[in-house]
Amino acid sequence: MTDGWQRNLAALTLAQAVSMVAFSFVFSFFPLYVQTLGVKSADEAAQWAGAIIASMAIAMSISQPIWGSLSDRWGRRPMLLRSMLGGAITLTVMGMVTSPEQLVALRFIQGLVTGTVAAGNALAAASVPKRRLGFALGLMQVAYFFGTSAGPLIGGIMADLCGFRVPFFAAGFMMVVGFFTVLIFVREDFQPPVATVQQEGIWSQSRALLGISLFAALLVVVFLIQLGNVIISPVLSLFIAELTDGDKAGTLSGIVLAATGAASAVSALLLGRLGDRIGHSLILPICLVGAAVSYFPQAMVHQVWELLLLRTLLGGFLGGLMPSANAMMAALTPRERRGAAFGLNSSFQSMANFIGPLSGAVITTTWGLRSIFGITGALYLLAYGWVVIAVRRRTATSLQSQAGSVATTLAATFPGRDTEIR
């Protein structure tokens, strides 16, 4: 462990925030941009926007395990630099397209060549002391929440002032800034694995990780957490418009989303540090129950301020979910296998990003807008039950014991230099 892990973590956090702002710059006006490419119908534009979003999620679910395994062979820093450079190129070219088909193709390519969140988390997890895993991954989650909250707002304002193409060029430039931040300030003490590990197939590595019951259980939890995060995204603004009869629905939606993101960012950092002290296997189920309890009453609100309070409370619990799950996965995985681990993590989240918005639209169309809150709460309760069965019965001591058996299994599957769980 190098003495410069604090510098690495600070630079990675900044690069993560910049990249997430850049990637989310264009979220708020994709349907409007599509209409400038020859699509006149609003319904058709919405369908194209859905295809654009889905194409990237599908590509990432395929590519992330591959990039993760390659990062274990060649280093996490090169993979992070590759993903940022790929993002800079694809975002810039998106500002030059002349048809929606080109935009869909570029988003698919973007999903194949990027993946800054997984690469950044893997590098952070491999760079910090084990006792600071929760804090480090919590800080990375703060950067994620900041970027995804601030990006659409800044991008929307820029689109109104400068047109729809300029934000793509600005986003590409921001990715270049993130690229040079990592290139200049981040150092990695990477030692390549032995030749036998280099010869292992990428999918063999993934299958071996999935064969570890506790690791596979956490992947299911990550999928359910992300599914709960995104399933409501297509309809929340519609629900707020229903509460207000359309009066200032856009502004109020932004306030509600910002409050949720701010609460999540604060709790990610605080609960990440707390998890380092008392155990992330305690934080995770508590936050899952808290998220479920916060969701159910949202189906019964009649005023926006009631929804705002409940969503802020929800954000406090949401912020503790991913850092805890990520820290547990990192603790279960040898340092030299964390790239593959976070690649699988990102793949499962991408699958949720694809399934969630489509499911949310179908649910609300079938059972109404308010039904989505109860179903999302039930998802978090399902994740809690899964944690109780698969994870929480193990105390912190037994978790370390399980981690040791994971290391032994991986050492047998991947003969390597070092299989110590740190």
C-alpha positions as CSV (number, residue, x, y, z in Angstrom):
1,M,0.0,0.0,0.0
2,T,1.5,3.3,-1.0
3,D,1.6,6.3,1.2
4,G,-0.2,8.4,-1.5
5,W,-3.6,6.7,-1.3
6,Q,-5.2,10.0,0.0
7,R,-4.0,11.8,-3.1
8,N,-5.2,9.0,-5.3
9,L,-8.6,9.0,-3.6
10,A,-8.9,12.8,-3.9
11,A,-8.0,12.8,-7.6
12,L,-10.3,9.8,-8.3
13,T,-13.2,11.5,-6.5
14,L,-12.7,14.6,-8.6
15,A,-12.4,12.7,-11.8
16,Q,-15.5,10.6,-10.9
17,A,-17.5,13.8,-10.3
18,V,-16.4,15.5,-13.5
19,S,-17.1,12.4,-15.6
20,M,-20.6,11.9,-14.1
21,V,-21.5,15.5,-14.7
22,A,-20.3,15.0,-18.3
23,F,-22.2,11.8,-18.9
24,S,-25.5,13.2,-17.4
25,F,-25.2,16.6,-19.2
26,V,-27.5,15.4,-22.0
27,F,-30.0,13.3,-20.0
28,S,-32.6,16.1,-19.7
29,F,-33.0,16.9,-23.4
30,F,-32.4,13.7,-25.4
31,P,-36.1,13.6,-26.7
32,L,-35.7,17.3,-27.7
33,Y,-32.4,16.7,-29.4
34,V,-33.9,13.8,-31.3
35,Q,-36.6,16.1,-32.7
36,T,-33.9,18.3,-34.3
37,L,-32.7,15.2,-36.2
38,G,-35.9,14.9,-38.3
39,V,-38.2,13.2,-35.8
40,K,-41.3,15.4,-35.5
41,S,-43.7,13.3,-33.4
42,A,-43.3,13.7,-29.6
43,D,-44.3,10.0,-29.1
44,E,-41.7,8.9,-31.7
45,A,-39.1,11.1,-30.1
46,A,-39.8,9.5,-26.7
47,Q,-39.4,6.0,-28.3
48,W,-36.1,7.0,-29.8
49,A,-34.9,8.4,-26.4
50,G,-35.8,5.1,-24.8
51,A,-33.8,3.2,-27.5
52,I,-30.8,5.6,-26.9
53,I,-30.8,5.0,-23.2
54,A,-31.4,1.2,-23.5
55,S,-28.6,0.8,-26.1
56,M,-25.9,2.0,-23.7
57,A,-27.2,-0.1,-20.8
58,I,-27.2,-3.3,-23.0
59,A,-23.7,-2.6,-24.2
60,M,-22.4,-2.0,-20.7
61,S,-23.9,-5.2,-19.3
62,I,-21.9,-7.1,-21.9
63,S,-18.6,-5.1,-21.9
64,Q,-18.0,-4.4,-18.2
65,P,-17.0,-7.9,-17.1
66,I,-14.5,-8.0,-20.0
67,W,-12.9,-4.6,-19.1
68,G,-12.9,-5.6,-15.4
69,S,-10.9,-8.8,-16.1
70,L,-8.5,-6.9,-18.4
71,S,-7.9,-4.4,-15.6
72,D,-6.7,-7.2,-13.3
73,R,-4.2,-8.2,-16.0
74,W,-3.0,-4.8,-17.2
75,G,-3.9,-2.4,-14.4
76,R,-7.0,-0.4,-13.3
77,R,-5.5,3.0,-14.1
78,P,-5.1,2.2,-17.8
79,M,-8.7,1.0,-17.9
80,L,-9.9,4.2,-16.3
81,L,-8.0,6.3,-18.7
82,R,-9.3,4.3,-21.6
83,S,-12.9,4.7,-20.4
84,M,-12.5,8.5,-20.0
85,L,-10.9,8.9,-23.4
86,G,-13.6,6.8,-25.0
87,G,-16.3,8.9,-23.3
88,A,-14.6,12.1,-24.5
89,I,-14.6,10.9,-28.1
90,T,-18.1,9.5,-28.2
91,L,-19.8,12.4,-26.5
92,T,-18.1,14.9,-28.8
93,V,-19.1,13.0,-31.9
94,M,-22.7,12.8,-30.6
95,G,-22.9,16.6,-31.1
96,M,-22.2,16.1,-34.8
97,V,-24.9,13.4,-35.7
98,T,-27.5,14.0,-38.3
99,S,-29.9,11.1,-37.6
100,P,-31.3,9.3,-34.5
101,E,-29.9,6.0,-35.8
102,Q,-26.4,7.5,-35.5
103,L,-27.1,8.6,-32.0
104,V,-28.3,5.1,-31.0
105,A,-25.2,3.6,-32.5
106,L,-22.9,6.0,-30.7
107,R,-24.6,5.4,-27.4
108,F,-24.1,1.6,-27.9
109,I,-20.4,2.3,-28.7
110,Q,-20.2,4.5,-25.6
111,G,-21.5,1.7,-23.5
112,L,-18.8,-0.7,-25.0
113,V,-15.8,1.6,-24.4
114,T,-16.6,3.5,-21.2
115,G,-17.4,2.4,-17.7
116,T,-15.7,5.0,-15.5
117,V,-17.7,4.1,-12.4
118,A,-16.6,0.5,-12.3
119,A,-13.0,1.4,-13.2
120,G,-12.8,4.2,-10.7
121,N,-14.3,2.1,-7.9
122,A,-11.9,-0.8,-8.7
123,L,-8.9,1.5,-8.6
124,A,-10.1,3.1,-5.4
125,A,-10.7,-0.2,-3.7
126,A,-7.2,-1.5,-4.8
127,S,-5.5,1.8,-3.6
128,V,-6.8,2.3,-0.1
129,P,-6.2,0.4,3.1
130,K,-8.9,-2.2,3.9
131,R,-10.0,-0.4,7.0
132,R,-10.9,2.6,4.8
133,L,-12.8,0.8,2.1
134,G,-16.2,2.1,3.2
135,F,-15.0,5.6,3.4
136,A,-13.3,5.5,0.0
137,L,-16.3,3.9,-1.8
138,G,-18.7,6.2,0.0
139,L,-16.7,9.2,-1.2
140,M,-16.8,7.8,-4.8
141,Q,-20.6,7.5,-4.4
142,V,-20.8,11.1,-3.3
143,A,-19.0,12.1,-6.5
144,Y,-21.5,9.9,-8.4
145,F,-24.6,11.5,-6.7
146,F,-23.1,15.0,-7.3
147,G,-22.5,14.4,-10.9
148,T,-25.8,12.8,-11.7
149,S,-27.7,15.6,-9.9
150,A,-25.7,18.6,-11.2
151,G,-25.2,17.4,-14.7
152,P,-28.8,17.5,-16.1
153,L,-29.3,20.9,-14.6
154,I,-26.2,22.4,-16.0
155,G,-26.6,20.7,-19.4
156,G,-30.2,21.8,-19.6
157,I,-29.3,25.4,-19.0
158,M,-26.5,25.2,-21.5
159,A,-28.9,23.7,-24.1
160,D,-31.4,26.6,-23.6
161,L,-28.6,29.2,-24.0
162,C,-26.4,27.6,-26.7
163,G,-28.5,25.0,-28.5
164,F,-28.5,21.2,-28.1
165,R,-25.2,20.4,-29.8
166,V,-23.0,22.6,-27.6
167,P,-23.5,20.5,-24.4
168,F,-22.1,17.4,-26.1
169,F,-18.9,19.3,-26.9
170,A,-18.7,20.6,-23.4
171,A,-19.2,17.1,-22.0
172,G,-16.4,15.8,-24.2
173,F,-14.1,18.5,-22.9
174,M,-15.0,17.7,-19.3
175,M,-14.1,14.0,-20.0
176,V,-10.7,15.2,-21.2
177,V,-10.3,17.1,-17.9
178,G,-11.1,13.9,-16.0
179,F,-8.6,12.0,-18.2
180,F,-5.7,14.4,-17.4
181,T,-6.7,14.5,-13.7
182,V,-6.2,10.7,-13.5
183,L,-3.1,10.8,-15.8
184,I,-1.3,13.4,-13.7
185,F,-2.3,12.8,-10.1
186,V,-3.3,9.1,-9.8
187,R,-0.6,6.5,-9.3
188,E,-1.1,2.7,-9.2
189,D,1.3,0.3,-7.6
190,F,0.3,-2.5,-10.0
191,Q,2.1,-5.8,-10.2
192,P,1.0,-8.0,-13.1
193,P,-0.2,-11.5,-12.2
194,V,1.9,-14.6,-13.1
195,A,1.7,-16.1,-16.6
196,T,-0.9,-18.8,-15.6
197,V,-3.3,-16.1,-14.5
198,Q,-2.7,-14.1,-17.7
199,Q,-3.8,-17.2,-19.7
200,E,-7.1,-17.6,-17.9
201,G,-10.1,-16.8,-19.9
202,I,-12.2,-13.7,-19.0
203,W,-15.4,-15.6,-18.7
204,S,-13.7,-18.3,-16.6
205,Q,-12.8,-15.6,-14.1
206,S,-16.3,-14.3,-14.0
207,R,-17.8,-17.8,-13.5
208,A,-15.4,-18.5,-10.7
209,L,-16.5,-15.3,-8.9
210,L,-20.2,-16.1,-9.5
211,G,-19.5,-19.6,-8.0
212,I,-18.8,-17.9,-4.6
213,S,-22.2,-17.9,-2.9
214,L,-21.7,-14.8,-0.8
215,F,-20.3,-12.8,-3.8
216,A,-23.2,-13.9,-6.0
217,A,-25.7,-13.0,-3.4
218,L,-24.3,-9.5,-3.2
219,L,-24.6,-9.2,-7.0
220,V,-28.3,-9.9,-6.7
221,V,-28.6,-7.3,-3.9
222,V,-26.8,-4.7,-6.1
223,F,-29.2,-5.5,-9.0
224,L,-32.2,-5.0,-6.8
225,I,-30.9,-1.8,-5.3
226,Q,-30.2,-0.3,-8.7
227,L,-33.6,-1.6,-10.0
228,G,-35.2,0.3,-7.2
229,N,-33.2,3.4,-8.0
230,V,-34.2,3.6,-11.6
231,I,-37.7,2.0,-11.9
232,I,-39.4,5.2,-10.8
233,S,-37.3,7.5,-13.0
234,P,-39.7,7.7,-16.0
235,V,-42.7,8.6,-13.9
236,L,-41.7,10.7,-10.9
237,S,-42.1,14.0,-12.7
238,L,-45.5,12.8,-14.0
239,F,-46.6,12.1,-10.4
240,I,-45.4,15.5,-9.2
241,A,-47.3,17.1,-12.1
242,E,-50.4,15.2,-11.0
243,L,-50.0,16.5,-7.4
244,T,-49.6,20.1,-8.7
245,D,-52.0,20.0,-11.6
246,G,-49.0,20.8,-13.8
247,D,-48.1,24.0,-12.0
248,K,-44.3,24.4,-12.0
249,A,-43.9,20.7,-12.2
250,G,-40.5,20.9,-13.8
251,T,-39.0,23.1,-11.1
252,L,-40.6,21.1,-8.3
253,S,-39.3,17.8,-9.9
254,G,-35.8,19.3,-9.9
255,I,-36.1,20.3,-6.3
256,V,-37.3,16.9,-5.2
257,L,-34.5,15.1,-7.2
258,A,-31.9,17.5,-5.9
259,A,-33.0,17.0,-2.2
260,T,-32.9,13.2,-2.7
261,G,-29.4,13.4,-4.3
262,A,-28.0,15.7,-1.6
263,A,-29.3,13.5,1.2
264,S,-27.8,10.4,-0.5
265,A,-24.5,12.1,-1.0
266,V,-24.2,13.1,2.7
267,S,-25.3,9.7,4.0
268,A,-22.9,7.8,1.5
269,L,-19.9,9.5,3.2
270,L,-21.2,9.2,6.8
271,L,-22.5,5.6,6.5
272,G,-19.4,4.5,4.6
273,R,-17.2,5.6,7.5
274,L,-19.6,4.1,10.0
275,G,-19.6,0.8,8.1
276,D,-15.8,0.7,8.4
277,R,-16.2,0.8,12.2
278,I,-19.2,-1.4,12.9
279,G,-19.4,-3.5,9.8
280,H,-21.0,-3.0,6.4
281,S,-23.0,-6.2,6.9
282,L,-25.0,-4.3,9.5
283,I,-25.4,-1.0,7.6
284,L,-26.7,-2.7,4.4
285,P,-29.8,-4.4,5.8
286,I,-30.7,-1.4,8.0
287,C,-30.6,0.9,5.0
288,L,-32.7,-1.6,2.9
289,V,-35.4,-1.6,5.5
290,G,-35.3,2.2,5.9
291,A,-35.6,2.6,2.1
292,A,-38.6,0.3,2.0
293,V,-40.3,2.1,4.9
294,S,-39.6,5.5,3.2
295,Y,-41.1,4.4,-0.1
296,F,-44.5,3.0,1.0
297,P,-46.0,6.3,2.4
298,Q,-45.1,8.1,-0.9
299,A,-48.0,6.3,-2.5
300,M,-50.4,8.2,-0.1
301,V,-49.1,11.8,-0.3
302,H,-51.3,14.6,-1.6
303,Q,-48.8,17.5,-1.4
304,V,-45.4,18.0,-2.9
305,W,-43.9,19.0,0.4
306,E,-44.9,15.6,1.8
307,L,-43.2,13.9,-1.1
308,L,-40.2,16.1,-0.6
309,L,-39.8,15.1,3.0
310,L,-40.2,11.4,2.3
311,R,-37.8,11.5,-0.7
312,T,-35.2,13.3,1.5
313,L,-35.6,10.7,4.1
314,L,-35.3,8.0,1.4
315,G,-32.1,9.6,0.2
316,G,-30.5,9.2,3.6
317,F,-31.0,5.4,3.4
318,L,-30.2,5.1,-0.4
319,G,-26.8,6.7,0.2
320,G,-25.7,3.8,2.5
321,L,-26.7,1.0,0.1
322,M,-24.1,0.9,-2.7
323,P,-21.0,1.9,-0.6
324,S,-21.9,-0.9,1.9
325,A,-22.5,-3.5,-0.8
326,N,-19.4,-2.4,-2.7
327,A,-17.2,-2.5,0.4
328,M,-18.4,-6.0,1.2
329,M,-17.7,-7.2,-2.3
330,A,-14.2,-5.7,-2.2
331,A,-13.5,-7.3,1.2
332,L,-14.5,-10.7,-0.2
333,T,-12.3,-10.4,-3.3
334,P,-8.5,-10.6,-3.5
335,R,-6.9,-7.3,-4.4
336,E,-5.8,-8.7,-7.8
337,R,-9.4,-9.7,-8.7
338,R,-11.2,-6.5,-7.8
339,G,-11.3,-5.3,-11.4
340,A,-13.3,-8.4,-12.4
341,A,-15.5,-8.1,-9.3
342,F,-16.4,-4.5,-10.0
343,G,-16.9,-5.3,-13.7
344,L,-19.6,-7.9,-12.8
345,N,-21.0,-5.4,-10.3
346,S,-21.3,-2.8,-13.1
347,S,-22.8,-5.4,-15.5
348,F,-25.6,-6.2,-13.0
349,Q,-26.3,-2.5,-12.5
350,S,-26.5,-2.0,-16.2
351,M,-29.0,-4.8,-16.6
352,A,-31.1,-3.0,-13.9
353,N,-30.7,0.3,-15.8
354,F,-32.2,-1.4,-18.8
355,I,-35.0,-3.3,-17.1
356,G,-36.0,-0.6,-14.6
357,P,-37.4,2.3,-16.7
358,L,-39.2,-0.2,-19.0
359,S,-40.8,-1.9,-16.0
360,G,-41.7,1.4,-14.3
361,A,-43.6,2.5,-17.4
362,V,-45.4,-0.8,-17.7
363,I,-46.4,-0.8,-14.0
364,T,-47.7,2.7,-14.0
365,T,-49.6,2.1,-17.2
366,T,-51.2,-1.0,-15.8
367,W,-51.9,-0.1,-12.1
368,G,-51.5,3.7,-12.0
369,L,-48.8,6.1,-10.9
370,R,-49.1,5.5,-7.2
371,S,-48.6,1.7,-7.5
372,I,-44.9,2.2,-8.4
373,F,-44.0,3.4,-4.9
374,G,-45.4,0.2,-3.2
375,I,-43.7,-2.1,-5.7
376,T,-40.4,-0.3,-5.3
377,G,-40.7,-0.6,-1.5
378,A,-41.3,-4.3,-2.0
379,L,-38.2,-4.6,-4.1
380,Y,-36.1,-3.2,-1.2
381,L,-37.8,-5.6,1.2
382,L,-37.0,-8.5,-1.1
383,A,-33.3,-7.3,-1.1
384,Y,-33.4,-7.2,2.7
385,G,-34.7,-10.7,2.9
386,W,-32.0,-11.9,0.5
387,V,-29.4,-10.2,2.7
388,V,-30.7,-11.8,5.9
389,I,-30.6,-15.2,4.3
390,A,-27.3,-15.0,2.4
391,V,-25.3,-12.4,4.3
392,R,-26.4,-11.0,7.6
393,R,-26.3,-14.3,9.5
394,R,-22.5,-14.1,9.2
395,T,-20.9,-11.9,11.9
396,A,-17.9,-9.8,11.1
397,T,-15.7,-12.7,12.2
398,S,-17.4,-15.2,10.0
399,L,-17.3,-12.8,7.1
400,Q,-13.5,-12.7,7.4
401,S,-13.5,-16.5,7.5
402,Q,-15.7,-16.6,4.4
403,A,-13.3,-14.2,2.7
404,G,-10.4,-16.5,3.5
405,S,-12.2,-19.4,1.9
406,V,-13.0,-17.2,-1.1
407,A,-9.2,-16.5,-1.4
408,T,-8.4,-20.2,-1.2
409,T,-11.0,-21.0,-3.9
410,L,-9.8,-18.2,-6.1
411,A,-6.1,-19.2,-5.5
412,A,-7.0,-22.7,-6.8
413,T,-8.9,-21.3,-9.8
414,F,-6.4,-18.5,-10.5
415,P,-2.9,-19.6,-9.4
416,G,-1.3,-16.2,-8.7
417,R,1.2,-14.3,-6.7
418,D,-0.9,-13.0,-3.9
419,T,-4.4,-14.1,-2.7
420,E,-4.5,-12.3,0.6
421,I,-7.8,-10.6,1.4
422,R,-6.9,-7.1,2.5
